[in-house]
Amino acid sequence: MSEKKSILVTGANGFIGHGLTLALRQKYHTDCILTPSSKELNLLDTAAVEAYFQAHHIDVVYHVAAKHAGVGSGISQPLYFLEVNLMMNFNIVAAARKSGVKKLITFGSSCTYQTGLSHPAREEDLWDQRAENTYGTCKQILLEHLQAQDAMSWAYFIPPNLYGPGDHFGETGTHFIPATVQKFQEAADKGQSQITVWGDGMQTRDFLYLKDVVEILLDAAETDRYDCRPINIATGRQVRIKEITELIRTNLGLSKINIVWDVEKPTGLQSREMDNTLFLQLNPAFRFTQIEDGIRATMDWYLQGADRGNVLC
């Protein structure tokens, strides 16, 4: 991709968007990377989004902005996540299509897959059943919107759980790893001897490291091998929540704090596994970061001051 091309990153201040923006600025000339804040561009305002696209002559869009959260808030606020994400996704795709954008790169979600599959979810399973929640429904509609148009090429990646330096540590309503780090940190600060984690720890998940997903996103702008089809970018390794929690505790140096499992609280699916055969066929040389190495690097980053300018470690 030429350095003179104009690149828009939506959600550039978020976890993935920030890491991606740093990588793009390392690779391309800074002036060609557009990263408007929500104050500068309200993605829910159709007219404002269309005007922004027309004014900036954008070539490539990384649409990574989204409103999503953990199990609790996803259950308690389904309408909110439906309306906000539907409007945001529609505005971006419609404006990109109308303004001559050459390529749009974005994410689906593992919660678009049906529950209870007898095999790791494959891309062809996407439409077999209603999505797990309204956030997943919005991602299905985003995919259909992209498939229905022919004005631009696109790449649509379906990741598992994402983690790494720069995640939303210290915030409420966040994902499992930063939320668990916050629990340990608060217990240590208050001199408490234990934390409580939802479930029994036996649920399994696949975790994809920030640096890996950024590498895939950069590659997608340079090649057409991922174009115009949904692609799972799972690592293929399922890890128990109990193991993740213990890795966090160990790497924070808080082994004396006990973990209490609250089996009365919702935990989502017992397992969510995706087949990554297609991705590895398209990019056979790719090597995913092992969870032990990724957690270690993330906790080191956190303990060293959580510098947002150094998240691609």
Buried (B, 14 or more C-beta within 10 A) or exposed (E): BEEEBBBBBBBBBBBBBBBBBBBBBEBBEEEBBBBBEEEEBBBBEBEBBBBBBEEEEBBBBBBBBBBBBBBBBBEEBBEBBBBBBBBBBBBBBBBBBEBEBBBBBBBBBBBBBBBEBEEBBBBEBBEEEEBBBBBBBBBBBBBEBBEEBEEBBBBBBBBBBBBBBBBBBBEEBBBBBBBBBBBBBEBBEEEEEEBEBBBBBEBBBBBBBBBBBBBBBBBBBEEEEBBEBBBBBBBBBBBBBBBBBBBBBBBBEBEEBEBEBEEEEEBBBEBBBBBBEBBBEBBEEBEBBEBEEBBBBBBEBBEEEBEEEEBBB
